[in-house]
Amino acid sequence: MSSNPQGTQQRPGTGPRLRPTNPATLIVAALVAAALGWLIIARNYGDFPNLTFLPAIITGGLGLLEIIAAVATKARIDRRPGTMPVDPLTVVRYVVLAKASSIVGALFAGFFGAIGVWLLVSRGRLAAASTDLPPAVGGFFGALLLLVSALLLERACRVPPQPEDDETGE
């Protein structure tokens, strides 16, 4: 066994590992973004520019691209007929993209969810709330698509377990 800089013993193969995204992290991120979104819109709605569908288009488009990457990567990792082997560095890059996208998706879903709920409640007393509600709902669903596709991409990048070696050495 070798010693690390802190002087503690470490077994071989037990170094830092990349773990799957924790659902609690995504929930906390969404709740914090929702609280901030609610506070911002409740205090400053009169100063807001009109909401557009651009966030919904961007997050939804990124979500679609990640779904395509997830399907292709899973096929290549499983070595399905007609696919080329995947470069391990590409898989690592996809995992990093997926982990970052899941956090961004949770943040945007929380933010646009809070804005959408506030606009839904306020549309009876504010005329502009009715026109801003569809883009807010679109942003929420685009962010959900990004979140789900990021989790699918992360799952697609998992390496399947290796078959056990026979004890006979064959």
PyRosetta script that sets phi, psi and omega in degrees:
from pyrosetta import init, pose_from_sequence

init()
pose = pose_from_sequence("MSSNPQGTQQRPGTGPRLRPTNPATLIVAALVAAALGWLIIARNYGDFPNLTFLPAIITGGLGLLEIIAAVATKARIDRRPGTMPVDPLTVVRYVVLAKASSIVGALFAGFFGAIGVWLLVSRGRLAAASTDLPPAVGGFFGALLLLVSALLLERACRVPPQPEDDETGE")
pose.set_psi(1, 146.3)
pose.set_omega(1, -179.9)
pose.set_phi(2, -107.7)
pose.set_psi(2, 157.9)
pose.set_omega(2, 178.9)
pose.set_phi(3, -97.1)
pose.set_psi(3, 142.7)
pose.set_omega(3, 174.4)
pose.set_phi(4, -93.2)
pose.set_psi(4, 174.3)
pose.set_omega(4, -175.3)
pose.set_phi(5, -57.7)
pose.set_psi(5, -26.4)
pose.set_omega(5, -179.5)
pose.set_phi(6, -81.7)
pose.set_psi(6, -6.0)
pose.set_omega(6, 178.2)
pose.set_phi(7, 87.0)
pose.set_psi(7, 7.3)
pose.set_omega(7, 178.3)
pose.set_phi(8, -92.9)
pose.set_psi(8, 150.1)
pose.set_omega(8, 179.7)
pose.set_phi(9, -80.4)
pose.set_psi(9, 143.8)
pose.set_omega(9, 179.9)
pose.set_phi(10, -135.6)
pose.set_psi(10, 133.5)
pose.set_omega(10, 178.3)
pose.set_phi(11, -75.3)
pose.set_psi(11, 150.3)
pose.set_omega(11, 176.4)
pose.set_phi(12, -61.8)
pose.set_psi(12, 139.0)
pose.set_omega(12, 178.1)
pose.set_phi(13, 81.7)
pose.set_psi(13, 6.9)
pose.set_omega(13, -179.3)
pose.set_phi(14, -112.0)
pose.set_psi(14, 26.3)
pose.set_omega(14, 179.5)
pose.set_phi(15, -71.8)
pose.set_psi(15, -170.4)
pose.set_omega(15, 179.6)
pose.set_phi(16, -57.9)
pose.set_psi(16, 140.7)
pose.set_omega(16, 179.9)
pose.set_phi(17, -130.9)
pose.set_psi(17, 150.3)
pose.set_omega(17, 175.2)
pose.set_phi(18, -87.8)
pose.set_psi(18, 122.0)
pose.set_omega(18, -177.4)
pose.set_phi(19, -101.9)
pose.set_psi(19, 155.2)
pose.set_omega(19, 176.0)
pose.set_phi(20, -60.6)
pose.set_psi(20, 153.3)
pose.set_omega(20, 179.7)
pose.set_phi(21, -60.0)
pose.set_psi(21, 132.3)
pose.set_omega(21, -179.1)
pose.set_phi(22, -81.9)
pose.set_psi(22, 125.2)
pose.set_omega(22, 178.6)
pose.set_phi(23, -58.1)
pose.set_psi(23, -32.3)
pose.set_omega(23, 179.6)
pose.set_phi(24, -63.0)
pose.set_psi(24, -36.5)
pose.set_omega(24, 177.5)
pose.set_phi(25, -61.8)
pose.set_psi(25, -43.3)
pose.set_omega(25, -179.4)
pose.set_phi(26, -68.1)
pose.set_psi(26, -38.5)
pose.set_omega(26, 179.5)
pose.set_phi(27, -65.9)
pose.set_psi(27, -44.7)
pose.set_omega(27, 179.4)
pose.set_phi(28, -63.5)
pose.set_psi(28, -43.1)
pose.set_omega(28, 178.8)
pose.set_phi(29, -60.7)
pose.set_psi(29, -43.3)
pose.set_omega(29, -180.0)
pose.set_phi(30, -65.5)
pose.set_psi(30, -40.6)
pose.set_omega(30, -179.6)
pose.set_phi(31, -68.1)
pose.set_psi(31, -39.7)
pose.set_omega(31, 177.6)
pose.set_phi(32, -64.8)
pose.set_psi(32, -44.9)
pose.set_omega(32, 178.9)
pose.set_phi(33, -64.3)
pose.set_psi(33, -36.9)
pose.set_omega(33, 178.2)
pose.set_phi(34, -65.2)
pose.set_psi(34, -42.7)
pose.set_omega(34, 178.6)
pose.set_phi(35, -63.3)
pose.set_psi(35, -43.8)
pose.set_omega(35, 177.9)
pose.set_phi(36, -64.9)
pose.set_psi(36, -42.5)
pose.set_omega(36, 178.2)
pose.set_phi(37, -60.5)
pose.set_psi(37, -42.9)
pose.set_omega(37, 179.6)
pose.set_phi(38, -63.6)
pose.set_psi(38, -45.6)
pose.set_omega(38, 179.8)
pose.set_phi(39, -63.2)
pose.set_psi(39, -43.8)
pose.set_omega(39, -177.7)
pose.set_phi(40, -64.3)
pose.set_psi(40, -48.1)
pose.set_omega(40, -175.8)
pose.set_phi(41, -73.0)
pose.set_psi(41, -34.1)
pose.set_omega(41, -179.4)
pose.set_phi(42, -68.0)
pose.set_psi(42, -33.3)
pose.set_omega(42, -177.7)
pose.set_phi(43, -90.7)
pose.set_psi(43, -27.8)
pose.set_omega(43, -170.0)
pose.set_phi(44, -126.5)
pose.set_psi(44, 20.5)
pose.set_omega(44, -174.4)
pose.set_phi(45, -60.3)
pose.set_psi(45, -35.4)
pose.set_omega(45, 179.9)
pose.set_phi(46, -64.6)
pose.set_psi(46, -24.1)
pose.set_omega(46, -179.7)
pose.set_phi(47, -94.7)
pose.set_psi(47, -4.0)
pose.set_omega(47, -178.2)
pose.set_phi(48, -72.8)
pose.set_psi(48, 141.9)
pose.set_omega(48, 166.5)
pose.set_phi(49, -74.6)
pose.set_psi(49, 165.7)
pose.set_omega(49, 177.3)
pose.set_phi(50, -60.8)
pose.set_psi(50, 139.4)
pose.set_omega(50, 176.2)
pose.set_phi(51, -73.2)
pose.set_psi(51, 145.7)
pose.set_omega(51, 178.2)
pose.set_phi(52, -119.4)
pose.set_psi(52, 171.9)
pose.set_omega(52, 178.0)
pose.set_phi(53, -85.4)
pose.set_psi(53, 0.8)
pose.set_omega(53, -177.2)
pose.set_phi(54, -58.0)
pose.set_psi(54, -46.7)
pose.set_omega(54, 177.0)
pose.set_phi(55, -60.4)
pose.set_psi(55, -36.9)
pose.set_omega(55, 178.8)
pose.set_phi(56, -65.8)
pose.set_psi(56, -41.3)
pose.set_omega(56, -179.7)
pose.set_phi(57, -67.0)
pose.set_psi(57, -43.1)
pose.set_omega(57, -178.0)
pose.set_phi(58, -67.6)
pose.set_psi(58, -50.7)
pose.set_omega(58, -178.6)
pose.set_phi(59, -66.8)
pose.set_psi(59, -38.9)
pose.set_omega(59, 176.9)
pose.set_phi(60, -65.5)
pose.set_psi(60, -41.4)
pose.set_omega(60, 177.6)
pose.set_phi(61, -63.7)
pose.set_psi(61, -43.1)
pose.set_omega(61, 176.4)
pose.set_phi(62, -63.2)
pose.set_psi(62, -38.0)
pose.set_omega(62, 177.2)
pose.set_phi(63, -62.1)
pose.set_psi(63, -43.2)
pose.set_omega(63, 177.6)
pose.set_phi(64, -62.9)
pose.set_psi(64, -42.0)
pose.set_omega(64, 178.2)
pose.set_phi(65, -62.8)
pose.set_psi(65, -37.7)
pose.set_omega(65, 179.4)
pose.set_phi(66, -72.0)
pose.set_psi(66, -31.2)
pose.set_omega(66, 174.8)
pose.set_phi(67, -65.2)
pose.set_psi(67, -43.2)
pose.set_omega(67, 177.7)
pose.set_phi(68, -61.5)
pose.set_psi(68, -44.4)
pose.set_omega(68, 178.5)
pose.set_phi(69, -63.6)
pose.set_psi(69, -37.6)
pose.set_omega(69, -179.8)
pose.set_phi(70, -64.9)
pose.set_psi(70, -45.2)
pose.set_omega(70, -179.0)
pose.set_phi(71, -64.7)
pose.set_psi(71, -45.0)
pose.set_omega(71, -179.2)
pose.set_phi(72, -66.5)
pose.set_psi(72, -42.3)
pose.set_omega(72, -178.6)
pose.set_phi(73, -66.7)
pose.set_psi(73, -42.7)
pose.set_omega(73, 178.6)
pose.set_phi(74, -60.6)
pose.set_psi(74, -42.1)
pose.set_omega(74, 178.9)
pose.set_phi(75, -63.3)
pose.set_psi(75, -40.1)
pose.set_omega(75, -179.1)
pose.set_phi(76, -72.5)
pose.set_psi(76, -37.4)
pose.set_omega(76, 178.1)
pose.set_phi(77, -67.8)
pose.set_psi(77, -38.4)
pose.set_omega(77, 178.1)
pose.set_phi(78, -77.2)
pose.set_psi(78, -3.4)
pose.set_omega(78, 179.6)
pose.set_phi(79, 54.0)
pose.set_psi(79, 49.1)
pose.set_omega(79, 177.0)
pose.set_phi(80, -67.8)
pose.set_psi(80, 150.7)
pose.set_omega(80, -179.9)
pose.set_phi(81, -57.6)
pose.set_psi(81, 137.9)
pose.set_omega(81, 178.4)
pose.set_phi(82, 88.8)
pose.set_psi(82, 2.4)
pose.set_omega(82, 178.3)
pose.set_phi(83, -114.6)
pose.set_psi(83, 150.1)
pose.set_omega(83, 177.6)
pose.set_phi(84, -89.5)
pose.set_psi(84, 153.1)
pose.set_omega(84, 175.6)
pose.set_phi(85, -60.7)
pose.set_psi(85, 151.0)
pose.set_omega(85, -176.4)
pose.set_phi(86, -95.5)
pose.set_psi(86, 143.2)
pose.set_omega(86, 176.5)
pose.set_phi(87, -73.5)
pose.set_psi(87, 127.8)
pose.set_omega(87, -178.6)
pose.set_phi(88, -58.1)
pose.set_psi(88, -34.6)
pose.set_omega(88, 179.2)
pose.set_phi(89, -66.1)
pose.set_psi(89, -34.2)
pose.set_omega(89, 176.5)
pose.set_phi(90, -64.2)
pose.set_psi(90, -40.7)
pose.set_omega(90, 179.3)
pose.set_phi(91, -64.0)
pose.set_psi(91, -41.8)
pose.set_omega(91, 178.4)
pose.set_phi(92, -62.1)
pose.set_psi(92, -41.6)
pose.set_omega(92, 178.1)
pose.set_phi(93, -63.3)
pose.set_psi(93, -40.2)
pose.set_omega(93, 177.6)
pose.set_phi(94, -64.2)
pose.set_psi(94, -38.7)
pose.set_omega(94, 179.4)
pose.set_phi(95, -64.4)
pose.set_psi(95, -43.6)
pose.set_omega(95, 178.4)
pose.set_phi(96, -63.0)
pose.set_psi(96, -43.1)
pose.set_omega(96, 176.7)
pose.set_phi(97, -60.1)
pose.set_psi(97, -44.2)
pose.set_omega(97, -177.7)
pose.set_phi(98, -65.5)
pose.set_psi(98, -42.7)
pose.set_omega(98, -179.8)
pose.set_phi(99, -65.0)
pose.set_psi(99, -42.5)
pose.set_omega(99, 178.5)
pose.set_phi(100, -67.2)
pose.set_psi(100, -41.6)
pose.set_omega(100, -179.0)
pose.set_phi(101, -66.3)
pose.set_psi(101, -33.8)
pose.set_omega(101, 179.2)
pose.set_phi(102, -67.1)
pose.set_psi(102, -38.5)
pose.set_omega(102, 177.0)
pose.set_phi(103, -66.5)
pose.set_psi(103, -45.7)
pose.set_omega(103, 179.5)
pose.set_phi(104, -62.5)
pose.set_psi(104, -42.5)
pose.set_omega(104, 177.8)
pose.set_phi(105, -60.9)
pose.set_psi(105, -41.3)
pose.set_omega(105, 178.4)
pose.set_phi(106, -65.9)
pose.set_psi(106, -42.5)
pose.set_omega(106, 179.5)
pose.set_phi(107, -62.8)
pose.set_psi(107, -47.9)
pose.set_omega(107, -179.3)
pose.set_phi(108, -68.1)
pose.set_psi(108, -37.3)
pose.set_omega(108, 178.4)
pose.set_phi(109, -63.9)
pose.set_psi(109, -42.9)
pose.set_omega(109, 177.3)
pose.set_phi(110, -64.2)
pose.set_psi(110, -44.6)
pose.set_omega(110, -178.5)
pose.set_phi(111, -63.6)
pose.set_psi(111, -53.1)
pose.set_omega(111, -178.4)
pose.set_phi(112, -71.4)
pose.set_psi(112, -28.5)
pose.set_omega(112, 175.1)
pose.set_phi(113, -63.7)
pose.set_psi(113, -45.2)
pose.set_omega(113, 178.9)
pose.set_phi(114, -65.4)
pose.set_psi(114, -43.0)
pose.set_omega(114, 178.5)
pose.set_phi(115, -62.7)
pose.set_psi(115, -42.8)
pose.set_omega(115, 179.5)
pose.set_phi(116, -62.3)
pose.set_psi(116, -42.7)
pose.set_omega(116, 178.6)
pose.set_phi(117, -65.2)
pose.set_psi(117, -43.3)
pose.set_omega(117, 179.6)
pose.set_phi(118, -62.6)
pose.set_psi(118, -42.2)
pose.set_omega(118, 178.8)
pose.set_phi(119, -66.7)
pose.set_psi(119, -37.4)
pose.set_omega(119, 178.5)
pose.set_phi(120, -63.3)
pose.set_psi(120, -42.9)
pose.set_omega(120, 178.9)
pose.set_phi(121, -69.0)
pose.set_psi(121, -33.8)
pose.set_omega(121, -173.6)
pose.set_phi(122, -93.0)
pose.set_psi(122, -3.3)
pose.set_omega(122, -173.1)
pose.set_phi(123, -68.8)
pose.set_psi(123, -19.4)
pose.set_omega(123, 177.2)
pose.set_phi(124, -73.3)
pose.set_psi(124, -31.1)
pose.set_omega(124, -177.3)
pose.set_phi(125, -104.9)
pose.set_psi(125, -13.8)
pose.set_omega(125, 178.6)
pose.set_phi(126, -125.0)
pose.set_psi(126, 120.6)
pose.set_omega(126, -177.8)
pose.set_phi(127, -65.9)
pose.set_psi(127, -36.6)
pose.set_omega(127, -178.1)
pose.set_phi(128, -68.2)
pose.set_psi(128, -22.9)
pose.set_omega(128, -179.3)
pose.set_phi(129, -63.2)
pose.set_psi(129, -33.1)
pose.set_omega(129, 179.6)
pose.set_phi(130, -67.2)
pose.set_psi(130, -35.1)
pose.set_omega(130, 179.7)
pose.set_phi(131, -79.7)
pose.set_psi(131, -25.4)
pose.set_omega(131, 179.5)
pose.set_phi(132, -86.4)
pose.set_psi(132, -14.8)
pose.set_omega(132, -176.7)
pose.set_phi(133, -65.5)
pose.set_psi(133, -47.0)
pose.set_omega(133, -179.7)
pose.set_phi(134, -59.3)
pose.set_psi(134, -43.8)
pose.set_omega(134, 176.3)
pose.set_phi(135, -63.9)
pose.set_psi(135, -33.9)
pose.set_omega(135, 178.2)
pose.set_phi(136, -66.5)
pose.set_psi(136, -42.5)
pose.set_omega(136, 177.9)
pose.set_phi(137, -65.8)
pose.set_psi(137, -40.2)
pose.set_omega(137, 176.4)
pose.set_phi(138, -62.3)
pose.set_psi(138, -41.2)
pose.set_omega(138, 176.9)
pose.set_phi(139, -62.9)
pose.set_psi(139, -38.6)
pose.set_omega(139, 177.8)
pose.set_phi(140, -63.0)
pose.set_psi(140, -48.5)
pose.set_omega(140, -178.1)
pose.set_phi(141, -71.4)
pose.set_psi(141, -32.5)
pose.set_omega(141, 173.8)
pose.set_phi(142, -63.5)
pose.set_psi(142, -41.0)
pose.set_omega(142, 178.3)
pose.set_phi(143, -67.3)
pose.set_psi(143, -38.4)
pose.set_omega(143, 176.2)
pose.set_phi(144, -63.2)
pose.set_psi(144, -39.9)
pose.set_omega(144, 177.2)
pose.set_phi(145, -62.4)
pose.set_psi(145, -42.4)
pose.set_omega(145, 178.0)
pose.set_phi(146, -63.1)
pose.set_psi(146, -43.5)
pose.set_omega(146, -179.7)
pose.set_phi(147, -61.5)
pose.set_psi(147, -49.6)
pose.set_omega(147, -178.3)
pose.set_phi(148, -66.1)
pose.set_psi(148, -42.6)
pose.set_omega(148, -179.9)
pose.set_phi(149, -66.6)
pose.set_psi(149, -34.2)
pose.set_omega(149, 176.9)
pose.set_phi(150, -64.9)
pose.set_psi(150, -41.4)
pose.set_omega(150, 177.8)
pose.set_phi(151, -66.5)
pose.set_psi(151, -36.2)
pose.set_omega(151, 176.0)
pose.set_phi(152, -65.9)
pose.set_psi(152, -42.1)
pose.set_omega(152, 178.9)
pose.set_phi(153, -64.0)
pose.set_psi(153, -42.6)
pose.set_omega(153, 178.2)
pose.set_phi(154, -60.4)
pose.set_psi(154, -43.2)
pose.set_omega(154, 179.5)
pose.set_phi(155, -67.1)
pose.set_psi(155, -36.0)
pose.set_omega(155, -179.8)
pose.set_phi(156, -66.6)
pose.set_psi(156, -23.7)
pose.set_omega(156, -177.5)
pose.set_phi(157, -85.0)
pose.set_psi(157, -1.7)
pose.set_omega(157, 178.3)
pose.set_phi(158, -69.7)
pose.set_psi(158, 137.4)
pose.set_omega(158, 178.9)
pose.set_phi(159, -82.0)
pose.set_psi(159, 129.7)
pose.set_omega(159, 179.9)
pose.set_phi(160, -64.9)
pose.set_psi(160, 151.4)
pose.set_omega(160, 179.6)
pose.set_phi(161, -62.5)
pose.set_psi(161, 142.9)
pose.set_omega(161, 179.1)
pose.set_phi(162, -77.0)
pose.set_psi(162, 143.8)
pose.set_omega(162, 178.1)
pose.set_phi(163, -64.4)
pose.set_psi(163, 144.3)
pose.set_omega(163, 179.5)
pose.set_phi(164, -67.2)
pose.set_psi(164, 139.2)
pose.set_omega(164, 174.9)
pose.set_phi(165, -73.8)
pose.set_psi(165, 144.4)
pose.set_omega(165, 176.8)
pose.set_phi(166, -69.5)
pose.set_psi(166, 147.6)
pose.set_omega(166, 178.9)
pose.set_phi(167, -71.9)
pose.set_psi(167, -16.9)
pose.set_omega(167, -179.3)
pose.set_phi(168, -79.9)
pose.set_psi(168, -9.9)
pose.set_omega(168, 177.7)
pose.set_phi(169, 87.3)
pose.set_psi(169, 8.8)
pose.set_omega(169, 180.0)
pose.set_phi(170, -82.8)
pose.dump_pdb("model.pdb")
